[in-house]
């Protein structure tokens, strides 16, 4: 049976389930399938890939809406090309960020008659997304209905089992602070809000708080669990089969009082806690609608957890770990590009084999655990697909005739990395060079900007786009995302985008974010330059009402290919910035390459960092 035929049959089964009173109490006129799981994760375990199962679209962001006669997929500019290629004729792509694209609520209101029922799994939709959608539908006479069990789960044959992998302690050598100290800081914030309990559902927040790491989701060192913090205990809702003696010893060593409870008992625990007890319960609106709805609104603190910002602002040990991890990671990437430059002329290197070789170089580095996401190894037209993932079906040869974009990263015990370099192993066209140069100018402008402390990322986004805008070009993704310390490669609550991050606390010293403008021409080529930058204190010549100013410091240390630049478009300051950056790459990464005996990579590094101008 063909893939398209399979997808059509799945849609038929879902539509049947939407009308079947065995599955739903009353028939549904529409059903929403979000990307997220019960913890609102961006990246998912195989058992939670519901939207991909029903639609064929495998990108990390998107929401499917299915009615009796239509099936629509909302996704952002990173995935327009990918979604259109992966979905069949039954599906309509709804391009988020394009002014003519209606919101899901507006589309539903127009598509459905008054009195219609719109179903969704309340475990998979955050409270902050559910409530406004519910209100908008109610105004038009439609009802948003919580549906359990999930309808996709009911029709999904051979659904993979939930992962149950061992949880590992993370030493204070890497975390820089004991879990007990972190919990005490959280309790101080709880007192400020008069909250006697804090419910934590975000997996990276749980891993950070408890100084534990796992592998339940590929590339993300997290594990499925919930945590409830009280003033005297930490209630840890987890499958006990994941816990080794090392975890219990870890809690003892860090002097943390933990009560282990079954993963599936959180809701009943909260219900018991609400009955006959005073005090508020803190539940983030980014948690599922189900979790928030358990706690009555009058006793609910509906704000993001304090852990989100605590985790984003790295401590001194985490900062040094991130810096060190990026040095080792840079050595691996330099080895890869030096190897690729030599091997490409043989005509045997492909996108997939190149990605495998890059991982091999990373595995040589100390404290390497695994990739931080699937490597985007993309040549020619594939580089125009922002989150392209090479596969056996799409694997293309890397040649000297096309642009090659490589976006990759590593998980190390002392840090998470994410870096993109775009190179040409032959002779780039003048247009490719101009586009790349304008991307570089934007990246440089963003990286060297001074700004007041707690400026929200949305206010800085246009800095990276200016030089593309000057000639009528742009890109359809954000400019920067937060990054974890041996945690998720995409970390909130801050970010830099044309979209507003509702919970952005503003950029603060100790945060790490990406700086990654790009430009893409469908069917032709794409270019992106991405570095991880650390938010540091700036030293401007003047002061204004005692305001603190900040700037960025690059921690990624891989040369930018000067062959791709048009020097005439660059200013003296931009050339100076590039030469100084390349000097740092030599000084910091060079000794490690020499120590490891990678002499060809060292020679490549010196060639690629020759001053220009």
Phi and psi in degrees as a GROMACS rama.xvg file:
@    title "Ramachandran Plot"
@    xaxis  label "Phi"
@    yaxis  label "Psi"
@TYPE xy
-72.1869  159.583  UNK-2
-59.7501  -44.7167  UNK-3
-61.056  -40.6879  UNK-4
-64.4461  -40.0447  UNK-5
-59.4582  -46.869  UNK-6
-63.8216  -39.414  UNK-7
-63.627  -41.1394  UNK-8
-64.9436  -36.455  UNK-9
-65.2105  -40.914  UNK-10
-61.9416  -42.1169  UNK-11
-60.1777  -44.2307  UNK-12
-64.1238  -40.5709  UNK-13
-63.2792  -44.6012  UNK-14
-63.5757  -34.5593  UNK-15
-66.4205  -42.6454  UNK-16
-63.1061  -34.2056  UNK-17
-63.6165  -21.1161  UNK-18
-107.57  -9.03441  UNK-19
-84.8547  117.825  UNK-20
-69.357  -9.99243  UNK-21
-73.7678  -29.2938  UNK-22
-94.6142  -34.4776  UNK-23
-134.398  149.139  UNK-24
-67.3703  -35.6679  UNK-25
-138.076  151.469  UNK-26
-57.594  146.016  UNK-27
-103.679  143.048  UNK-28
-95.2232  -14.3082  UNK-29
-154.72  150.544  UNK-30
-135.775  132.392  UNK-31
-102.385  129.683  UNK-32
-118.71  100.699  UNK-33
-78.482  172.269  UNK-34
-76.2892  -31.9868  UNK-35
-77.0121  166.082  UNK-36
-101.318  -166.659  UNK-37
-69.6431  -10.7964  UNK-38
-108.825  9.82585  UNK-39
59.022  38.6233  UNK-40
-75.9611  146.289  UNK-41
-77.3685  -45.7696  UNK-42
-98.4101  143.49  UNK-43
-124.311  154.187  UNK-44
-72.4712  157.985  UNK-45
-57.4641  -34.8916  UNK-46
-69.7251  -14.1357  UNK-47
-105.769  10.0509  UNK-48
-83.3685  56.2242  UNK-49
-69.5252  -44.5547  UNK-50
-64.8638  -37.7632  UNK-51
-65.9774  -38.0938  UNK-52
-62.4178  -43.3191  UNK-53
-80.9654  -28.4227  UNK-54
-112.114  -22.9591  UNK-55
88.1154  -12.7553  UNK-56
-83.1173  123.069  UNK-57
-105.746  5.15083  UNK-58
-62.3523  163.516  UNK-59
-82.0341  -7.65471  UNK-60
-138.314  132.607  UNK-61
162.212  151.17  UNK-62
-130.173  127.716  UNK-63
-97.7475  141.18  UNK-64
-129.111  122.717  UNK-65
-117.95  127.964  UNK-66
-116.028  -174.011  UNK-67
-59.6537  -35.3549  UNK-68
-120.358  -9.47115  UNK-69
-133.279  155.182  UNK-70
-139.23  118.384  UNK-71
-122.755  147.603  UNK-72
-126.599  115.941  UNK-73
-92.3505  125.661  UNK-74
-150.756  168.199  UNK-75
-95.7898  178.973  UNK-76
-61.2891  -19.7421  UNK-77
-63.7876  -24.8206  UNK-78
-121.634  9.11707  UNK-79
-55.9904  -50.5367  UNK-80
-65.8794  -46.7123  UNK-81
-61.8267  -46.0719  UNK-82
-63.1576  -42.1697  UNK-83
-65.7112  -29.5343  UNK-84
-81.3007  -32.9071  UNK-85
-86.5083  -28.0256  UNK-86
-87.742  154.202  UNK-87
-96.3355  -171.728  UNK-88
-65.8034  -16.5948  UNK-89
-71.3972  -16.5085  UNK-90
-109.001  144.714  UNK-91
-112.132  127.652  UNK-92
-81.9935  126.508  UNK-93
-109.4  111.772  UNK-94
-86.1391  99.209  UNK-95
-64.3974  141.107  UNK-96
93.6455  -12.1658  UNK-97
-94.7784  128.094  UNK-98
-58.7201  -28.0419  UNK-99
-82.1802  -6.9068  UNK-100
-84.0267  122.237  UNK-101
-71.8555  156.202  UNK-102
-70.1747  165.451  UNK-103
-58.8699  -42.0482  UNK-104
-63.1393  -46.7617  UNK-105
-62.5099  -40.1163  UNK-106
-65.364  -43.8018  UNK-107
-63.0914  -42.0533  UNK-108
-60.7994  -38.9345  UNK-109
-76.7866  -33.5991  UNK-110
-83.6386  -24.9821  UNK-111
-113.886  146.616  UNK-112
-75.4661  157.696  UNK-113
-57.0613  142.66  UNK-114
93.7189  -4.98293  UNK-115
-70.2492  152.701  UNK-116
-109.646  125.875  UNK-117
-109.411  117.85  UNK-118
-98.8733  151.567  UNK-119
-159.021  150.817  UNK-120
-77.3634  114.677  UNK-121
-67.6908  -14.3378  UNK-122
-74.2754  -24.2921  UNK-123
-102.034  -4.98183  UNK-124
-115.264  129.666  UNK-125
-68.0092  155.173  UNK-126
-59.595  -38.5602  UNK-127
-68.4309  -22.8572  UNK-128
-91.1643  -35.3228  UNK-129
-66.3602  -48.7548  UNK-130
-61.5037  -49.9111  UNK-131
-64.2638  -35.4444  UNK-132
-65.2744  -42.6669  UNK-133
-59.5967  -43.8878  UNK-134
-64.4539  -46.175  UNK-135
-63.1276  -37.1152  UNK-136
-72.5288  -38.4077  UNK-137
-60.9235  -40.4519  UNK-138
-57.2826  -33.4597  UNK-139
-94.0607  6.92285  UNK-140
84.1452  17.388  UNK-141
-105.782  153.493  UNK-142
-115.628  130.983  UNK-143
-91.3454  118.08  UNK-144
-115.677  126.487  UNK-145
-70.9156  127.897  UNK-146
-120.259  118.635  UNK-147
-136.333  140.359  UNK-148
-73.2051  168.864  UNK-149
-63.8775  132.62  UNK-150
-69.1166  -32.4697  UNK-151
-64.258  -40.5369  UNK-152
-60.7922  -34.3617  UNK-153
-69.2515  -30.1506  UNK-154
-101.744  -6.80362  UNK-155
-81.608  101.75  UNK-156
-77.3486  142.953  UNK-157
58.2838  36.4563  UNK-158
-63.168  131.943  UNK-159
-61.078  148.985  UNK-160
-71.8452  158.372  UNK-161
-66.0474  140.67  UNK-162
-68.7271  151.207  UNK-163
-142.497  70.1312  UNK-164
-97.7378  154.433  UNK-165
-65.2921  139.602  UNK-166
-94.2733  138.548  UNK-167
-116.583  138.718  UNK-168
-69.6123  148.967  UNK-169
-110.608  118.651  UNK-170
-61.7882  150.071  UNK-171
-62.4176  -18.4123  UNK-172
-56.4764  -33.0141  UNK-173
-100.776  -38.2447  UNK-174
-76.843  -29.4091  UNK-175
77.8162  -5.38395  UNK-176
-159.095  136.747  UNK-177
-71.1775  158.023  UNK-178
-63.7122  -33.6668  UNK-179
-62.5943  -42.8017  UNK-180
-64.3729  -40.3823  UNK-181
-64.2608  -44.5426  UNK-182
-63.0546  -38.4972  UNK-183
-64.4133  -37.2809  UNK-184
-65.3887  -37.9936  UNK-185
-64.6845  -42.1173  UNK-186
-63.9384  -33.6898  UNK-187
-63.3029  -39.7692  UNK-188
-68.1124  -35.9844  UNK-189
-63.2999  -40.8996  UNK-190
-60.9854  -39.6907  UNK-191
-58.7655  -35.4673  UNK-192
-94.3859  1.89939  UNK-193
58.5225  38.1535  UNK-194
-101.887  128.823  UNK-195
-90.2639  -18.388  UNK-196
-134.631  145.186  UNK-197
-123.922  124.112  UNK-198
-97.1175  126.241  UNK-199
-118.497  119.511  UNK-200
-115.372  -19.6295  UNK-201
-70.3891  124.95  UNK-202
-66.3579  -35.4083  UNK-203
-71.0629  -30.6413  UNK-204
-67.6079  -39.3955  UNK-205
-65.8195  -45.69  UNK-206
-60.8654  -43.3441  UNK-207
-65.4799  -45.7735  UNK-208
-62.372  -42.6662  UNK-209
-92.2329  -2.46245  UNK-210
55.2593  49.6049  UNK-211
-126.908  155.049  UNK-212
-137.662  154.067  UNK-213
-142.161  -163.801  UNK-214
-150.07  35.3706  UNK-215
-73.3964  -22.6659  UNK-216
-123.319  128.763  UNK-217
-54.8702  135.365  UNK-218
74.6853  -13.4005  UNK-219
-113.469  116.244  UNK-220
-78.8146  57.8001  UNK-221
-123.013  174.151  UNK-222
-144.017  154.055  UNK-223
-77.2407  122.621  UNK-224
-170.157  166.898  UNK-225
-128.508  158.315  UNK-226
-134.744  139.149  UNK-227
-123.646  120.374  UNK-228
-97.3999  125.106  UNK-229
-110.072  -177.912  UNK-230
-75.9431  -9.16528  UNK-231
-127.926  -20.3368  UNK-232
-140.19  163.801  UNK-233
-117.984  116.921  UNK-234
-91.9138  120.708  UNK-235
-113.083  105.289  UNK-236
-93.0694  106.356  UNK-237
-156.765  153.042  UNK-238
-68.9292  117.311  UNK-239
-63.8147  -18.8404  UNK-240
-65.7218  -17.7653  UNK-241
-82.688  -12.1837  UNK-242
-96.8159  122.505  UNK-243
-97.536  167.867  UNK-244
-54.1466  -29.3013  UNK-245
-61.6276  -33.8698  UNK-246
-68.985  -44.5192  UNK-247
-64.3024  -40.5187  UNK-248
-62.9528  -38.4406  UNK-249
-59.3465  -46.3053  UNK-250
-63.3884  -39.3945  UNK-251
-64.7567  -44.6054  UNK-252
-64.4158  -33.9626  UNK-253
-93.649  7.72864  UNK-254
57.0583  44.8194  UNK-255
-110.89  124.013  UNK-256
-82.5494  107.201  UNK-257
-120.755  135.139  UNK-258
-110.244  119.813  UNK-259
-84.8567  129.228  UNK-260
-132.326  156.78  UNK-261
-61.467  140.629  UNK-262
-54.033  -40.4631  UNK-263
-83.7584  2.74371  UNK-264
-98.9403  11.1604  UNK-265
-61.8186  -48.6912  UNK-266
-62.4379  -43.0469  UNK-267
-66.4684  -35.007  UNK-268
-62.1758  -45.8857  UNK-269
-64.5465  -40.6813  UNK-270
-59.8988  -43.539  UNK-271
-64.0283  -38.2319  UNK-272
-68.0062  -31.8007  UNK-273
-71.928  -36.1836  UNK-274
-66.2637  117.975  UNK-275
68.147  17.885  UNK-276
-123.57  145.271  UNK-277
-89.6602  168.071  UNK-278
100.145  157.948  UNK-279
-93.008  159.18  UNK-280
-120.961  126.657  UNK-281
-93.9355  117.144  UNK-282
-131.03  122.906  UNK-283
-64.5961  138.785  UNK-284
-66.3563  -11.7484  UNK-285
-83.626  -6.17897  UNK-286
-75.1602  171.498  UNK-287
-64.1694  155.585  UNK-288
-58.5765  -38.505  UNK-289
-56.8787  -49.0766  UNK-290
-64.4383  -46.0362  UNK-291
-64.0544  -38.7583  UNK-292
-68.5237  -21.8567  UNK-293
-63.5016  -34.2907  UNK-294
-95.2455  120.388  UNK-295
-55.9937  142.452  UNK-296
-58.5076  -34.1747  UNK-297
-67.9087  -20.8619  UNK-298
-115.208  10.9134  UNK-299
-97.2231  130.462  UNK-300
-92.5588  106.931  UNK-301
-99.4357  60.7269  UNK-302
-125.998  160.291  UNK-303
-60.541  149.884  UNK-304
-66.6844  153.623  UNK-305
-66.8993  -18.472  UNK-306
-64.798  -33.575  UNK-307
-56.2963  -46.5959  UNK-308
-78.28  -38.2369  UNK-309
-56.1279  -43.3756  UNK-310
-67.5509  -37.0543  UNK-311
-70.4111  -33.0064  UNK-312
-91.2874  101.833  UNK-313
-71.5693  144.519  UNK-314
-80.9868  175.646  UNK-315
-59.1636  -39.6022  UNK-316
-68.6429  -42.2356  UNK-317
-64.5944  -40.1915  UNK-318
-60.1404  -48.1008  UNK-319
-65.1401  -37.1199  UNK-320
-62.3761  -43.5752  UNK-321
-62.1762  -42.7343  UNK-322
-61.1775  -47.9843  UNK-323
-64.1744  -41.6117  UNK-324
-61.3485  -38.5564  UNK-325
-70.5267  -28.4466  UNK-326
-67.2106  -48.2564  UNK-327
-65.1536  -38.6114  UNK-328
-64.6451  -39.5926  UNK-329
-61.0483  -39.6051  UNK-330
-60.294  -41.443  UNK-331
-64.733  -44.214  UNK-332
-66.3234  -40.2096  UNK-333
-60.6566  -42.6631  UNK-334
-59.1836  -41.3998  UNK-335
-64.5904  -48.5946  UNK-336
-66.5545  -34.9007  UNK-337
-64.6464  -42.7697  UNK-338
-64.2938  -44.8513  UNK-339
-63.0333  -41.8012  UNK-340
-57.8414  -37.1191  UNK-341
-79.9057  -37.0895  UNK-342
-85.6237  -24.428  UNK-343
-60.5926  -32.2145  UNK-344
-67.6638  -17.13  UNK-345
-77.8582  -14.5656  UNK-346
73.345  26.0295  UNK-347
-120.124  -6.12215  UNK-348
-88.8227  129.286  UNK-349
-115.517  174.407  UNK-350
-57.2587  -45.2318  UNK-351
-70.1931  -45.9436  UNK-352
-67.6443  -31.6303  UNK-353
-64.681  -44.98  UNK-354
-60.9897  -39.0578  UNK-355
-65.803  -39.4288  UNK-356
-65.6344  -39.7312  UNK-357
-61.857  -42.7156  UNK-358
-63.8581  -36.5119  UNK-359
-59.7893  -42.367  UNK-360
-66.8295  -36.0133  UNK-361
-65.8794  -35.6208  UNK-362
-65.5441  -17.1269  UNK-363
-74.124  -15.4945  UNK-364
-86.4268  147.163  UNK-365
-61.2878  138.731  UNK-366
65.6552  17.2944  UNK-367
-72.9876  134.704  UNK-368
-109.32  -43.0364  UNK-369
173.11  178.82  UNK-370
-66.7662  154.784  UNK-371
-93.3375  -8.13138  UNK-372
-170.56  169.979  UNK-373
-69.0732  125.906  UNK-374
-60.5303  130.536  UNK-375
-91.2934  89.7003  UNK-376
-104.208  104.534  UNK-377
-138.11  129.452  UNK-378
-117.657  143.407  UNK-379
57.1754  -128.164  UNK-380
-59.3865  -29.2204  UNK-381
-63.3491  -28.8676  UNK-382
-68.5984  -14.7009  UNK-383
-81.7606  -11.32  UNK-384
-90.1864  105.732  UNK-385
-53.7762  -44.7686  UNK-386
-113.799  46.0889  UNK-387
-62.0388  138.205  UNK-388
-123.463  111.497  UNK-389
-63.5047  143.154  UNK-390
-140.116  174.45  UNK-391
-59.9356  -32.2591  UNK-392
-75.8859  -29.8041  UNK-393
-109.816  -7.35048  UNK-394
-51.4374  124.763  UNK-395
-120.257  152.895  UNK-396
-72.876  136.881  UNK-397
-82.8487  125.066  UNK-398
-124.634  178.346  UNK-399
-91.3983  7.65271  UNK-400
-105.399  -10.5119  UNK-401
-134.085  158.019  UNK-402
-65.028  142.082  UNK-403
-122.586  122.292  UNK-404
-111.879  127.317  UNK-405
-127.797  112.904  UNK-406
-114.669  116.726  UNK-407
-150.285  170.614  UNK-408
-166.154  166.979  UNK-409
-130.636  151.832  UNK-410
-101.747  118.918  UNK-411
-119.301  155.674  UNK-412
-62.3  -21.6952  UNK-413
-109.024  8.21268  UNK-414
171.778  163.602  UNK-415
-116.365  138.944  UNK-416
-122.124  158.116  UNK-417
-159.416  116.957  UNK-418
-143.791  141.207  UNK-419
-125.161  131.827  UNK-420
-129.85  139.759  UNK-421
-114.8  126.703  UNK-422
-134.222  164.614  UNK-423
-129.224  125.769  UNK-424
-93.0345  7.89545  UNK-425
-131.275  -122.916  UNK-426
-120.712  108.691  UNK-427
-70.2359  154.578  UNK-428
-73.8184  162.226  UNK-429
-61.8852  -37.3466  UNK-430
-68.3628  -42.2719  UNK-431
-60.2177  -41.6591  UNK-432
-65.3288  -41.5427  UNK-433
-64.1484  -44.3608  UNK-434
-60.6017  -45.867  UNK-435
-61.2949  -42.5056  UNK-436
-63.4694  -39.6955  UNK-437
-69.5793  -33.049  UNK-438
-65.1581  -43.9158  UNK-439
-61.8093  -42.8382  UNK-440
-60.5837  -41.1371  UNK-441
-66.9008  -40.6285  UNK-442
-63.822  -40.1737  UNK-443
-66.7725  -44.4864  UNK-444
-60.6039  -44.5715  UNK-445
-63.3591  -46.9709  UNK-446
-65.8453  -26.3919  UNK-447
-102.796  5.13845  UNK-448
-74.0067  142.214  UNK-449
-101.294  143.198  UNK-450
-153.774  154.775  UNK-451
-66.9008  146.291  UNK-452
-55.277  141.735  UNK-453
70.5463  17.6334  UNK-454
-64.7025  133.307  UNK-455
-77.6283  143.918  UNK-456
-55.4431  -33.8289  UNK-457
-57.8547  -28.4374  UNK-458
-74.3297  -17.5095  UNK-459
-103.17  -10.396  UNK-460
-56.2243  -41.6419  UNK-461
-68.4178  -18.91  UNK-462
-58.4867  -41.3067  UNK-463
-75.8762  -17.7914  UNK-464
-95.045  -15.7434  UNK-465
-50.1449  -46.0279  UNK-466
-77.8047  -20.4551  UNK-467
-77.3699  -44.18  UNK-468
-58.2637  -34.1301  UNK-469
-55.6279  -27.7141  UNK-470
-118.544  19.3523  UNK-471
81.3158  20.0108  UNK-472
-110.707  167.073  UNK-473
-167.335  179.888  UNK-474
-137.405  155.283  UNK-475
-102.26  20.5392  UNK-476
-126.157  172.21  UNK-477
-69.5136  168.988  UNK-478
-92.5904  -26.5808  UNK-479
-160.486  151.653  UNK-480
-133.487  155.007  UNK-481
-69.9611  164.59  UNK-482
-141.904  140.176  UNK-483
-83.0348  169.461  UNK-484
-99.5366  101.047  UNK-485
49.2954  50.6124  UNK-486
-144.397  -150.154  UNK-487
-68.1237  140.847  UNK-488
-69.8758  -24.9158  UNK-489
-110.606  116.577  UNK-490
-130.229  132.263  UNK-491
-93.404  -168.707  UNK-492
-89.3694  -1.51185  UNK-493
-91.9218  164.335  UNK-494
-177.484  166.069  UNK-495
-123.109  113.53  UNK-496
-158.282  163.945  UNK-497
-69.1467  -20.2527  UNK-498
-87.7553  150.217  UNK-499
-84.5746  129.42  UNK-500
-84.7004  111.653  UNK-501
-60.6563  -27.9469  UNK-502
-107.176  15.1705  UNK-503
-61.1482  118.319  UNK-504
-82.1656  -2.23041  UNK-505
91.5387  149.325  UNK-506
-71.6755  133.942  UNK-507
-135.904  153.446  UNK-508
-56.6017  134.224  UNK-509
100.324  -9.42863  UNK-510
-80.7875  155.86  UNK-511
-124.664  131.797  UNK-512
-137.719  167.313  UNK-513
-92.6008  155.896  UNK-514
-127.264  100.956  UNK-515
-144.525  65.0111  UNK-516
-68.686  162.405  UNK-517
-158.606  178.583  UNK-518
-150.25  139.927  UNK-519
-139.884  132.561  UNK-520
-116.578  112.78  UNK-521
-52.812  130.523  UNK-522
78.8487  0.0643343  UNK-523
-123.815  -71.3169  UNK-524
-161.041  169.891  UNK-525
-147.065  152.52  UNK-526
-140.405  141.939  UNK-527
-149.237  141.852  UNK-528
-122.361  120.996  UNK-529
-129.107  127.372  UNK-530
-125.428  151.368  UNK-531
-88.7067  130.641  UNK-532
-120.659  146.019  UNK-533
-99.5323  136.329  UNK-534
-81.2267  120.244  UNK-535
-128.923  163.23  UNK-536
-68.4372  137.468  UNK-537
-98.2251  163.398  UNK-538
-127.477  71.4624  UNK-539
-69.4298  158.244  UNK-540
-70.3152  -19.0283  UNK-541
-126.319  166.556  UNK-542
-125.49  147.184  UNK-543
-127.259  108.206  UNK-544
50.0557  38.2276  UNK-545
60.5849  24.3221  UNK-546
-76.7761  139.539  UNK-547
-84.9383  134.085  UNK-548
-109.934  149.289  UNK-549
-126.186  165.906  UNK-550
-150.968  -169.179  UNK-551
-117.348  151.356  UNK-552
-130.159  122.692  UNK-553
-68.9454  135.715  UNK-554
-110.215  -17.2329  UNK-555
-73.5371  138.815  UNK-556
-136.813  57.6754  UNK-557
-120.778  132.253  UNK-558
-55.8231  148.211  UNK-559
-96.1381  129.221  UNK-560
-66.1275  111.691  UNK-561
-71.8005  -21.0026  UNK-562
-61.2976  -25.1967  UNK-563
-85.2718  -2.02565  UNK-564
-98.2063  149.037  UNK-565
-102.948  101.201  UNK-566
-57.445  -31.9453  UNK-567
-64.2266  -23.0852  UNK-568
-84.8473  -17.3133  UNK-569
-85.2399  146.275  UNK-570
-87.3132  167.663  UNK-571
-59.5013  -40.122  UNK-572
-65.7208  -38.1516  UNK-573
-67.2834  -40.472  UNK-574
-64.8221  -41.4952  UNK-575
-62.6821  -43.9523  UNK-576
-60.1341  -45.642  UNK-577
-64.9543  -44.9151  UNK-578
-64.1128  -38.8704  UNK-579
-66.538  -39.6723  UNK-580
-63.8338  -45.1963  UNK-581
-64.7932  -32.0321  UNK-582
-62.3773  -41.5663  UNK-583
-64.4677  -40.736  UNK-584
-57.1623  -45.8634  UNK-585
-61.0937  -51.4096  UNK-586
-66.3951  -35.7062  UNK-587
-93.6688  -43.7384  UNK-588
-86.6845  -33.498  UNK-589
-51.785  -50.7278  UNK-590
-60.0497  -34.4076  UNK-591
-69.6199  -42.1156  UNK-592
-61.0209  -40.7366  UNK-593
-65.1565  -43.1773  UNK-594
-61.9717  -37.2443  UNK-595
-82.6081  -5.29515  UNK-596
80.1583  19.282  UNK-597
-90.9151  74.4125  UNK-598
-70.821  -36.1225  UNK-599
-65.268  -40.4549  UNK-600
-66.0221  -36.9528  UNK-601
-64.8777  -42.7772  UNK-602
-62.747  -41.9715  UNK-603
-59.6869  -46.0576  UNK-604
-57.3114  -43.6084  UNK-605
-67.4938  -37.7346  UNK-606
-65.3085  -42.2005  UNK-607
-76.733  -12.3582  UNK-608
-110.341  15.6416  UNK-609
-59.6488  132.711  UNK-610
-60.0537  147.821  UNK-611
-114.393  167.938  UNK-612
